[in-house]
Amino acid sequence: MDYSSASMNEVNVLAKLADMKEEHYHQLLTLSVIMELLMEKGILSREEIEKKALEIDGFLTTPPFPPV
């Protein structure tokens, strides 16, 4: 691969990363709005959301198999 191809590849990767960051921001904003609306309407409490987040986080960080 020549220098210009490598440079263009790097530019494309950085552009894709910027797009992903923007999409991630919009997804987090949407999720935050939904959570706030659910709390405002009394459907869920902040404590219920926090409890479920800790539960899911514990599930995701626990290895799926016992350590050897």
C-alpha positions as a printed NumPy array, in Angstrom:
array([[  0.   ,   0.   ,   0.   ],
       [  1.454,   3.376,  -0.917],
       [  1.558,   6.463,   1.307],
       [ -1.512,   8.151,  -0.208],
       [ -3.642,   4.999,   0.169],
       [ -2.574,   4.634,   3.792],
       [ -3.361,   8.298,   4.448],
       [ -6.803,   8.02 ,   2.831],
       [ -7.495,   4.872,   4.816],
       [ -6.627,   6.743,   8.014],
       [ -8.891,   9.655,   7.029],
       [-11.74 ,   7.212,   6.334],
       [-11.279,   5.497,   9.691],
       [-11.276,   8.842,  11.521],
       [-14.385,   9.979,   9.637],
       [-16.151,   6.731,  10.508],
       [-15.171,   7.178,  14.166],
       [-16.592,  10.714,  14.147],
       [-19.852,   9.4  ,  12.662],
       [-20.031,   6.685,  15.32 ],
       [-19.464,   9.221,  18.105],
       [-22.257,  11.423,  16.794],
       [-24.619,   8.45 ,  16.489],
       [-23.703,   7.335,  20.01 ],
       [-24.483,  10.822,  21.335],
       [-27.918,  10.811,  19.665],
       [-28.7  ,   7.343,  21.016],
       [-27.754,   8.403,  24.556],
       [-29.818,  11.568,  24.228],
       [-32.846,   9.564,  23.073],
       [-32.435,   7.087,  25.927],
       [-32.116,   9.911,  28.463],
       [-35.283,  11.563,  27.158],
       [-37.23 ,   8.29 ,  27.365],
       [-36.028,   7.665,  30.912],
       [-36.918,  11.202,  32.011],
       [-40.404,  10.924,  30.482],
       [-41.013,   7.574,  32.186],
       [-40.011,   9.103,  35.526],
       [-42.082,  12.267,  34.975],
       [-45.146,  10.147,  34.188],
       [-44.577,   8.051,  37.325],
       [-44.134,   4.84 ,  35.352],
       [-40.614,   4.221,  36.677],
       [-38.652,   5.728,  39.533],
       [-34.995,   6.7  ,  39.46 ],
       [-34.353,   3.999,  42.072],
       [-35.912,   1.31 ,  39.848],
       [-33.751,   2.405,  36.929],
       [-30.609,   2.454,  39.072],
       [-31.398,  -0.992,  40.531],
       [-31.954,  -2.501,  37.08 ],
       [-28.808,  -0.838,  35.705],
       [-26.73 ,  -2.354,  38.533],
       [-28.36 ,  -5.736,  37.952],
       [-27.607,  -5.694,  34.23 ],
       [-24.096,  -4.32 ,  34.765],
       [-23.378,  -7.132,  37.222],
       [-24.617,  -9.661,  34.703],
       [-22.471,  -8.214,  31.93 ],
       [-19.285,  -7.968,  34.01 ],
       [-19.536, -11.462,  35.475],
       [-17.62 , -14.033,  33.426],
       [-19.927, -16.591,  31.808],
       [-17.813, -19.431,  33.208],
       [-16.097, -20.06 ,  36.548],
       [-12.403, -19.098,  36.784],
       [ -9.948, -21.982,  36.685]])
